[in-house]
Amino acid sequence: MDIVIFILRYTPFWAIPLAMICLQFAYIFWLKSIRNVAYWLCSVALFCLLLVAFYYWVGGPEKIGPFLFHLSQ
């Protein structure tokens, strides 16, 4: 559980760059007409952006730990 809290606590530091990289490669694969890979990369980028939205909805790094702890009980 500690590793999940650690990963979610620092979500913007990995999710935003990953989403930007995935969207850039999705655009390249879309132009090359390799649609399946482009869809998969867009899905990863959307998941990252949803995690960032969840991060801000919960209240940031100080509140995400107690929120997850409360959910697990």
Buried (B, 14 or more C-beta within 10 A) or exposed (E): EEEEBEEBBEBBEEBBEBBEBBBEBBEEBBEEEEEEBBEEBBEBBEBBBEBBEBBEEBEEBEEBBEBBEEEEE
